[in-house]
């Protein structure tokens, strides 16, 4: 190529009497190629994980009543997925969320083909029997109507608490405000549990006084004679239900009192529902 043409393109420079060949644009062009190629290589290296950074296999140990496939079906990772501690923590929460396990641990082991992930679980006790002990005033069938813990299911302590509160309210409706209900769990075998509700019913509250506000004509005993709810009277109450509060009979007692007055000729009589007060000891009612 003619030197004059090369010089016009900037590839030849004249220094003194000598001509020096240089190729600055070629260098720049080669540098740009190297830069682009290096960037693509780094991006490809960053996006491609080595086998050691992926999950090789997932195993579950310790499950007795829950099938393996049921557990794996709750996980959001599988063999071949990228391995990360954040993903593992999420799986632990998912397994707790199933409601069957009281403990979930995990261990990892690097293998030639990736990371082996092993979940070790401890199942909640499996309820095989629910029994009651100490209940005299309320039958097993009556208590079971309020029992939220069933047989042949995993024991849920929250449901145990709900059942205890239901039993307590049921006893209070019967006047047993000092009833104590204590759940006891006995492990039988293979994580199977027998749940026993030990009950101390305590002393039953009684009606000490029944008052009739606005009563002027009829005597108190004339009204009490027709009522289902009566005052406590020792020793007669030992042999009868006198003094026991029958809440379901209160509306009927109101009608009975009205009938007594109607039979006496008081056609405009009005009788309201009674107010039931319990004293501080929770042993005596006043109506």
BALOBA-1460 file (C-alpha; in Angstrom, 3 decimals):
// residues 287
<rec num="1" residu="x" x="0.000" y="0.000" z="0.000"/>
<rec num="2" residu="x" x="1.251" y="3.459" z="-0.827"/>
<rec num="3" residu="x" x="2.820" y="5.077" z="2.222"/>
<rec num="4" residu="x" x="1.021" y="8.316" z="1.494"/>
<rec num="5" residu="x" x="-2.309" y="6.513" z="1.752"/>
<rec num="6" residu="x" x="-1.254" y="4.806" z="4.975"/>
<rec num="7" residu="x" x="-0.156" y="8.115" z="6.348"/>
<rec num="8" residu="x" x="-3.490" y="9.701" z="5.496"/>
<rec num="9" residu="x" x="-5.200" y="6.889" z="7.463"/>
<rec num="10" residu="x" x="-3.002" y="7.511" z="10.485"/>
<rec num="11" residu="x" x="-1.042" y="4.250" z="10.359"/>
<rec num="12" residu="x" x="2.316" y="5.861" z="9.417"/>
<rec num="13" residu="x" x="4.086" y="8.596" z="11.266"/>
<rec num="14" residu="x" x="7.266" y="10.284" z="10.156"/>
<rec num="15" residu="x" x="9.876" y="10.988" z="12.748"/>
<rec num="16" residu="x" x="12.850" y="12.846" z="11.343"/>
<rec num="17" residu="x" x="14.072" y="11.120" z="8.222"/>
<rec num="18" residu="x" x="12.597" y="7.743" z="9.277"/>
<rec num="19" residu="x" x="9.122" y="6.423" z="8.716"/>
<rec num="20" residu="x" x="7.564" y="4.565" z="11.659"/>
<rec num="21" residu="x" x="4.607" y="2.204" z="11.179"/>
<rec num="22" residu="x" x="2.023" y="2.163" z="13.952"/>
<rec num="23" residu="x" x="-1.558" y="0.833" z="14.152"/>
<rec num="24" residu="x" x="-3.380" y="2.645" z="16.995"/>
<rec num="25" residu="x" x="-6.852" y="1.930" z="15.612"/>
<rec num="26" residu="x" x="-6.124" y="-1.751" z="15.311"/>
<rec num="27" residu="x" x="-5.104" y="-1.827" z="18.969"/>
<rec num="28" residu="x" x="-8.281" y="-0.089" z="19.992"/>
<rec num="29" residu="x" x="-10.335" y="-2.506" z="17.893"/>
<rec num="30" residu="x" x="-8.636" y="-5.525" z="19.466"/>
<rec num="31" residu="x" x="-9.107" y="-4.084" z="22.935"/>
<rec num="32" residu="x" x="-12.854" y="-3.668" z="22.354"/>
<rec num="33" residu="x" x="-13.149" y="-7.259" z="21.168"/>
<rec num="34" residu="x" x="-11.336" y="-8.479" z="24.278"/>
<rec num="35" residu="x" x="-13.545" y="-6.372" z="26.515"/>
<rec num="36" residu="x" x="-16.812" y="-7.653" z="25.018"/>
<rec num="37" residu="x" x="-15.630" y="-11.258" z="25.027"/>
<rec num="38" residu="x" x="-14.515" y="-11.024" z="28.656"/>
<rec num="39" residu="x" x="-17.831" y="-9.538" z="29.746"/>
<rec num="40" residu="x" x="-19.802" y="-12.313" z="28.068"/>
<rec num="41" residu="x" x="-17.572" y="-14.912" z="29.672"/>
<rec num="42" residu="x" x="-18.038" y="-13.439" z="33.159"/>
<rec num="43" residu="x" x="-21.820" y="-13.260" z="32.722"/>
<rec num="44" residu="x" x="-21.951" y="-16.867" z="31.566"/>
<rec num="45" residu="x" x="-19.768" y="-17.942" z="34.487"/>
<rec num="46" residu="x" x="-21.980" y="-16.126" z="36.968"/>
<rec num="47" residu="x" x="-25.186" y="-17.606" z="35.573"/>
<rec num="48" residu="x" x="-23.936" y="-21.158" z="35.398"/>
<rec num="49" residu="x" x="-23.676" y="-22.867" z="38.802"/>
<rec num="50" residu="x" x="-21.426" y="-25.769" z="39.384"/>
<rec num="51" residu="x" x="-23.042" y="-29.071" z="40.401"/>
<rec num="52" residu="x" x="-21.866" y="-28.471" z="43.971"/>
<rec num="53" residu="x" x="-24.190" y="-25.429" z="44.154"/>
<rec num="54" residu="x" x="-27.333" y="-27.422" z="43.340"/>
<rec num="55" residu="x" x="-29.502" y="-29.797" z="45.341"/>
<rec num="56" residu="x" x="-28.521" y="-33.388" z="44.673"/>
<rec num="57" residu="x" x="-31.313" y="-35.063" z="46.684"/>
<rec num="58" residu="x" x="-33.851" y="-34.412" z="49.485"/>
<rec num="59" residu="x" x="-34.468" y="-36.930" z="52.270"/>
<rec num="60" residu="x" x="-36.851" y="-36.946" z="55.248"/>
<rec num="61" residu="x" x="-36.222" y="-38.939" z="58.423"/>
<rec num="62" residu="x" x="-38.341" y="-39.522" z="61.523"/>
<rec num="63" residu="x" x="-41.818" y="-39.485" z="59.990"/>
<rec num="64" residu="x" x="-44.030" y="-42.308" z="61.260"/>
<rec num="65" residu="x" x="-47.622" y="-41.424" z="60.433"/>
<rec num="66" residu="x" x="-47.147" y="-38.892" z="57.630"/>
<rec num="67" residu="x" x="-46.250" y="-40.302" z="54.220"/>
<rec num="68" residu="x" x="-43.008" y="-39.129" z="52.611"/>
<rec num="69" residu="x" x="-44.768" y="-37.971" z="49.451"/>
<rec num="70" residu="x" x="-47.161" y="-35.859" z="51.500"/>
<rec num="71" residu="x" x="-44.202" y="-34.049" z="53.069"/>
<rec num="72" residu="x" x="-42.269" y="-33.614" z="49.813"/>
<rec num="73" residu="x" x="-45.424" y="-32.334" z="48.171"/>
<rec num="74" residu="x" x="-45.441" y="-29.386" z="50.595"/>
<rec num="75" residu="x" x="-41.902" y="-28.339" z="49.707"/>
<rec num="76" residu="x" x="-41.152" y="-25.765" z="47.038"/>
<rec num="77" residu="x" x="-37.727" y="-27.191" z="46.155"/>
<rec num="78" residu="x" x="-36.650" y="-30.378" z="44.417"/>
<rec num="79" residu="x" x="-33.509" y="-32.156" z="43.277"/>
<rec num="80" residu="x" x="-31.636" y="-30.062" z="40.712"/>
<rec num="81" residu="x" x="-32.769" y="-26.704" z="42.086"/>
<rec num="82" residu="x" x="-30.187" y="-24.118" z="43.191"/>
<rec num="83" residu="x" x="-29.154" y="-24.532" z="46.808"/>
<rec num="84" residu="x" x="-29.472" y="-21.610" z="49.234"/>
<rec num="85" residu="x" x="-29.884" y="-21.268" z="52.973"/>
<rec num="86" residu="x" x="-32.859" y="-18.966" z="52.453"/>
<rec num="87" residu="x" x="-34.688" y="-21.663" z="50.481"/>
<rec num="88" residu="x" x="-33.950" y="-24.238" z="53.197"/>
<rec num="89" residu="x" x="-35.349" y="-21.966" z="55.922"/>
<rec num="90" residu="x" x="-38.523" y="-21.534" z="53.877"/>
<rec num="91" residu="x" x="-38.964" y="-25.310" z="53.659"/>
<rec num="92" residu="x" x="-38.674" y="-25.644" z="57.444"/>
<rec num="93" residu="x" x="-41.491" y="-23.141" z="57.861"/>
<rec num="94" residu="x" x="-43.565" y="-25.013" z="55.314"/>
<rec num="95" residu="x" x="-43.137" y="-28.259" z="57.227"/>
<rec num="96" residu="x" x="-44.103" y="-26.644" z="60.536"/>
<rec num="97" residu="x" x="-47.116" y="-25.209" z="58.752"/>
<rec num="98" residu="x" x="-48.428" y="-28.709" z="58.095"/>
<rec num="99" residu="x" x="-49.279" y="-28.896" z="61.810"/>
<rec num="100" residu="x" x="-47.951" y="-32.432" z="62.253"/>
<rec num="101" residu="x" x="-44.453" y="-31.804" z="63.613"/>
<rec num="102" residu="x" x="-43.191" y="-30.445" z="66.909"/>
<rec num="103" residu="x" x="-39.552" y="-30.336" z="65.725"/>
<rec num="104" residu="x" x="-37.957" y="-29.927" z="62.297"/>
<rec num="105" residu="x" x="-34.152" y="-29.981" z="61.891"/>
<rec num="106" residu="x" x="-32.082" y="-29.966" z="58.715"/>
<rec num="107" residu="x" x="-28.561" y="-31.005" z="57.778"/>
<rec num="108" residu="x" x="-26.687" y="-30.671" z="54.491"/>
<rec num="109" residu="x" x="-23.817" y="-32.665" z="53.047"/>
<rec num="110" residu="x" x="-21.723" y="-31.811" z="50.002"/>
<rec num="111" residu="x" x="-21.636" y="-34.583" z="47.431"/>
<rec num="112" residu="x" x="-19.893" y="-34.905" z="44.081"/>
<rec num="113" residu="x" x="-23.197" y="-34.281" z="42.296"/>
<rec num="114" residu="x" x="-24.457" y="-31.528" z="44.569"/>
<rec num="115" residu="x" x="-25.823" y="-30.967" z="48.088"/>
<rec num="116" residu="x" x="-27.723" y="-33.653" z="49.959"/>
<rec num="117" residu="x" x="-30.471" y="-32.078" z="52.115"/>
<rec num="118" residu="x" x="-31.826" y="-34.171" z="55.010"/>
<rec num="119" residu="x" x="-34.846" y="-33.051" z="57.075"/>
<rec num="120" residu="x" x="-35.254" y="-34.760" z="60.466"/>
<rec num="121" residu="x" x="-38.720" y="-34.430" z="61.969"/>
<rec num="122" residu="x" x="-40.411" y="-35.308" z="65.247"/>
<rec num="123" residu="x" x="-44.123" y="-35.792" z="64.899"/>
<rec num="124" residu="x" x="-46.610" y="-34.488" z="67.420"/>
<rec num="125" residu="x" x="-48.157" y="-37.195" z="69.613"/>
<rec num="126" residu="x" x="-50.887" y="-39.139" z="67.867"/>
<rec num="127" residu="x" x="-53.999" y="-39.243" z="70.044"/>
<rec num="128" residu="x" x="-55.287" y="-42.785" z="70.459"/>
<rec num="129" residu="x" x="-57.662" y="-42.151" z="73.362"/>
<rec num="130" residu="x" x="-59.352" y="-39.281" z="75.220"/>
<rec num="131" residu="x" x="-60.689" y="-40.099" z="78.694"/>
<rec num="132" residu="x" x="-62.147" y="-38.235" z="81.691"/>
<rec num="133" residu="x" x="-61.396" y="-38.878" z="85.351"/>
<rec num="134" residu="x" x="-63.110" y="-37.371" z="88.391"/>
<rec num="135" residu="x" x="-66.300" y="-36.187" z="86.708"/>
<rec num="136" residu="x" x="-69.373" y="-37.083" z="88.770"/>
<rec num="137" residu="x" x="-71.825" y="-34.289" z="88.005"/>
<rec num="138" residu="x" x="-71.248" y="-34.297" z="84.236"/>
<rec num="139" residu="x" x="-71.165" y="-37.482" z="82.174"/>
<rec num="140" residu="x" x="-68.492" y="-38.380" z="79.641"/>
<rec num="141" residu="x" x="-71.017" y="-37.913" z="76.845"/>
<rec num="142" residu="x" x="-71.893" y="-34.415" z="78.087"/>
<rec num="143" residu="x" x="-68.230" y="-33.429" z="78.263"/>
<rec num="144" residu="x" x="-67.493" y="-34.920" z="74.844"/>
<rec num="145" residu="x" x="-70.082" y="-32.590" z="73.346"/>
<rec num="146" residu="x" x="-67.676" y="-29.734" z="74.187"/>
<rec num="147" residu="x" x="-64.467" y="-31.644" z="73.495"/>
<rec num="148" residu="x" x="-62.516" y="-30.403" z="70.459"/>
<rec num="149" residu="x" x="-59.774" y="-33.056" z="70.747"/>
<rec num="150" residu="x" x="-60.656" y="-36.202" z="68.835"/>
<rec num="151" residu="x" x="-59.251" y="-39.698" z="68.746"/>
<rec num="152" residu="x" x="-56.917" y="-40.842" z="65.968"/>
<rec num="153" residu="x" x="-55.610" y="-37.372" z="65.149"/>
<rec num="154" residu="x" x="-52.388" y="-35.503" z="65.942"/>
<rec num="155" residu="x" x="-52.561" y="-33.893" z="69.347"/>
<rec num="156" residu="x" x="-53.028" y="-30.147" z="69.080"/>
<rec num="157" residu="x" x="-52.258" y="-28.388" z="72.372"/>
<rec num="158" residu="x" x="-54.268" y="-25.335" z="71.325"/>
<rec num="159" residu="x" x="-57.334" y="-27.545" z="70.980"/>
<rec num="160" residu="x" x="-56.586" y="-29.036" z="74.394"/>
<rec num="161" residu="x" x="-56.733" y="-25.521" z="75.873"/>
<rec num="162" residu="x" x="-59.998" y="-24.835" z="74.035"/>
<rec num="163" residu="x" x="-61.519" y="-28.039" z="75.435"/>
<rec num="164" residu="x" x="-60.452" y="-27.192" z="78.997"/>
<rec num="165" residu="x" x="-62.116" y="-23.782" z="78.716"/>
<rec num="166" residu="x" x="-65.272" y="-25.372" z="77.262"/>
<rec num="167" residu="x" x="-65.429" y="-27.811" z="80.195"/>
<rec num="168" residu="x" x="-64.920" y="-25.004" z="82.702"/>
<rec num="169" residu="x" x="-67.828" y="-23.022" z="81.239"/>
<rec num="170" residu="x" x="-69.998" y="-26.137" z="81.253"/>
<rec num="171" residu="x" x="-69.303" y="-26.669" z="84.954"/>
<rec num="172" residu="x" x="-70.003" y="-23.017" z="85.710"/>
<rec num="173" residu="x" x="-73.407" y="-23.358" z="84.097"/>
<rec num="174" residu="x" x="-74.066" y="-26.092" z="86.655"/>
<rec num="175" residu="x" x="-72.843" y="-23.902" z="89.521"/>
<rec num="176" residu="x" x="-69.375" y="-25.441" z="89.900"/>
<rec num="177" residu="x" x="-67.248" y="-22.282" z="89.838"/>
<rec num="178" residu="x" x="-64.286" y="-23.930" z="91.550"/>
<rec num="179" residu="x" x="-63.933" y="-26.795" z="89.076"/>
<rec num="180" residu="x" x="-60.356" y="-27.550" z="88.021"/>
<rec num="181" residu="x" x="-59.572" y="-29.377" z="84.792"/>
<rec num="182" residu="x" x="-56.003" y="-30.618" z="84.265"/>
<rec num="183" residu="x" x="-55.018" y="-32.323" z="80.984"/>
<rec num="184" residu="x" x="-52.425" y="-35.099" z="81.354"/>
<rec num="185" residu="x" x="-50.687" y="-36.674" z="78.352"/>
<rec num="186" residu="x" x="-49.370" y="-40.212" z="78.709"/>
<rec num="187" residu="x" x="-47.181" y="-41.545" z="75.926"/>
<rec num="188" residu="x" x="-48.120" y="-45.120" z="75.078"/>
<rec num="189" residu="x" x="-45.757" y="-46.138" z="72.267"/>
<rec num="190" residu="x" x="-44.502" y="-44.933" z="68.890"/>
<rec num="191" residu="x" x="-45.490" y="-41.317" z="69.614"/>
<rec num="192" residu="x" x="-49.031" y="-42.415" z="70.502"/>
<rec num="193" residu="x" x="-50.664" y="-40.527" z="73.350"/>
<rec num="194" residu="x" x="-53.511" y="-41.018" z="75.783"/>
<rec num="195" residu="x" x="-55.061" y="-37.719" z="76.858"/>
<rec num="196" residu="x" x="-56.735" y="-37.726" z="80.262"/>
<rec num="197" residu="x" x="-58.703" y="-34.764" z="81.610"/>
<rec num="198" residu="x" x="-58.424" y="-34.935" z="85.406"/>
<rec num="199" residu="x" x="-61.338" y="-33.053" z="86.967"/>
<rec num="200" residu="x" x="-61.837" y="-31.688" z="90.483"/>
<rec num="201" residu="x" x="-65.396" y="-30.452" z="90.474"/>
<rec num="202" residu="x" x="-65.258" y="-28.604" z="93.793"/>
<rec num="203" residu="x" x="-68.209" y="-27.276" z="95.744"/>
<rec num="204" residu="x" x="-71.382" y="-26.408" z="93.900"/>
<rec num="205" residu="x" x="-72.831" y="-22.925" z="94.374"/>
<rec num="206" residu="x" x="-76.381" y="-22.744" z="95.791"/>
<rec num="207" residu="x" x="-79.218" y="-20.254" z="95.983"/>
<rec num="208" residu="x" x="-79.082" y="-18.544" z="99.351"/>
<rec num="209" residu="x" x="-81.893" y="-16.024" z="98.879"/>
<rec num="210" residu="x" x="-84.747" y="-15.421" z="96.450"/>
<rec num="211" residu="x" x="-86.213" y="-11.924" z="96.652"/>
<rec num="212" residu="x" x="-89.392" y="-10.603" z="95.042"/>
<rec num="213" residu="x" x="-89.259" y="-6.843" z="94.502"/>
<rec num="214" residu="x" x="-92.705" y="-5.231" z="94.416"/>
<rec num="215" residu="x" x="-94.424" y="-8.158" z="96.179"/>
<rec num="216" residu="x" x="-97.029" y="-6.821" z="98.611"/>
<rec num="217" residu="x" x="-100.089" y="-9.039" z="98.544"/>
<rec num="218" residu="x" x="-98.890" y="-12.628" z="98.353"/>
<rec num="219" residu="x" x="-96.500" y="-14.222" z="100.780"/>
<rec num="220" residu="x" x="-93.075" y="-15.315" z="99.652"/>
<rec num="221" residu="x" x="-93.717" y="-18.982" z="100.446"/>
<rec num="222" residu="x" x="-96.844" y="-18.918" z="98.266"/>
<rec num="223" residu="x" x="-94.692" y="-18.064" z="95.257"/>
<rec num="224" residu="x" x="-91.782" y="-20.375" z="96.133"/>
<rec num="225" residu="x" x="-94.127" y="-23.329" z="96.379"/>
<rec num="226" residu="x" x="-94.699" y="-23.250" z="92.620"/>
<rec num="227" residu="x" x="-91.111" y="-22.558" z="91.516"/>
<rec num="228" residu="x" x="-88.453" y="-24.995" z="90.314"/>
<rec num="229" residu="x" x="-85.663" y="-22.806" z="91.748"/>
<rec num="230" residu="x" x="-85.716" y="-22.759" z="95.536"/>
<rec num="231" residu="x" x="-83.526" y="-21.546" z="98.369"/>
<rec num="232" residu="x" x="-80.927" y="-23.763" z="99.998"/>
<rec num="233" residu="x" x="-82.137" y="-25.265" z="103.255"/>
<rec num="234" residu="x" x="-80.075" y="-27.601" z="105.405"/>
<rec num="235" residu="x" x="-80.541" y="-30.500" z="105.861"/>
<rec num="236" residu="x" x="-83.357" y="-30.846" z="103.312"/>
<rec num="237" residu="x" x="-81.128" y="-29.773" z="100.444"/>
<rec num="238" residu="x" x="-78.924" y="-32.794" z="101.060"/>
<rec num="239" residu="x" x="-81.794" y="-35.017" z="99.929"/>
<rec num="240" residu="x" x="-83.201" y="-32.789" z="97.181"/>
<rec num="241" residu="x" x="-82.149" y="-30.254" z="94.570"/>
<rec num="242" residu="x" x="-83.370" y="-27.326" z="96.687"/>
<rec num="243" residu="x" x="-80.832" y="-24.535" z="96.365"/>
<rec num="244" residu="x" x="-79.419" y="-25.657" z="92.994"/>
<rec num="245" residu="x" x="-79.731" y="-23.016" z="90.318"/>
<rec num="246" residu="x" x="-81.644" y="-24.304" z="87.288"/>
<rec num="247" residu="x" x="-80.999" y="-21.614" z="84.707"/>
<rec num="248" residu="x" x="-83.134" y="-23.283" z="82.088"/>
<rec num="249" residu="x" x="-86.105" y="-23.136" z="84.504"/>
<rec num="250" residu="x" x="-85.902" y="-19.391" z="85.163"/>
<rec num="251" residu="x" x="-88.274" y="-18.433" z="82.286"/>
<rec num="252" residu="x" x="-90.692" y="-21.130" z="83.439"/>
<rec num="253" residu="x" x="-90.566" y="-19.801" z="87.002"/>
<rec num="254" residu="x" x="-91.546" y="-16.373" z="85.689"/>
<rec num="255" residu="x" x="-94.631" y="-17.897" z="84.053"/>
<rec num="256" residu="x" x="-95.455" y="-19.868" z="87.200"/>
<rec num="257" residu="x" x="-95.398" y="-16.699" z="89.308"/>
<rec num="258" residu="x" x="-97.681" y="-14.956" z="86.789"/>
<rec num="259" residu="x" x="-100.110" y="-17.857" z="86.968"/>
<rec num="260" residu="x" x="-100.254" y="-17.634" z="90.766"/>
<rec num="261" residu="x" x="-101.210" y="-13.950" z="90.562"/>
<rec num="262" residu="x" x="-103.712" y="-14.574" z="87.749"/>
<rec num="263" residu="x" x="-105.414" y="-17.250" z="89.817"/>
<rec num="264" residu="x" x="-105.701" y="-14.666" z="92.612"/>
<rec num="265" residu="x" x="-107.408" y="-12.221" z="90.255"/>
<rec num="266" residu="x" x="-104.444" y="-9.953" z="89.468"/>
<rec num="267" residu="x" x="-104.883" y="-9.841" z="85.705"/>
<rec num="268" residu="x" x="-102.434" y="-6.986" z="85.080"/>
<rec num="269" residu="x" x="-99.503" y="-8.493" z="86.935"/>
<rec num="270" residu="x" x="-96.068" y="-8.124" z="85.338"/>
<rec num="271" residu="x" x="-93.112" y="-10.348" z="86.232"/>
<rec num="272" residu="x" x="-89.659" y="-9.809" z="84.760"/>
<rec num="273" residu="x" x="-86.715" y="-12.178" z="84.411"/>
<rec num="274" residu="x" x="-84.709" y="-12.351" z="87.645"/>
<rec num="275" residu="x" x="-81.210" y="-10.959" z="88.109"/>
<rec num="276" residu="x" x="-78.767" y="-13.631" z="89.239"/>
<rec num="277" residu="x" x="-75.944" y="-12.416" z="91.502"/>
<rec num="278" residu="x" x="-72.993" y="-14.532" z="92.646"/>
<rec num="279" residu="x" x="-71.126" y="-13.525" z="95.792"/>
<rec num="280" residu="x" x="-67.342" y="-13.099" z="96.041"/>
<rec num="281" residu="x" x="-66.820" y="-16.639" z="97.269"/>
<rec num="282" residu="x" x="-68.604" y="-17.966" z="94.178"/>
<rec num="283" residu="x" x="-70.621" y="-20.277" z="96.416"/>
<rec num="284" residu="x" x="-73.920" y="-18.421" z="96.882"/>
<rec num="285" residu="x" x="-76.511" y="-16.998" z="94.469"/>
<rec num="286" residu="x" x="-79.074" y="-14.316" z="95.106"/>
<rec num="287" residu="x" x="-82.106" y="-14.141" z="92.810"/>
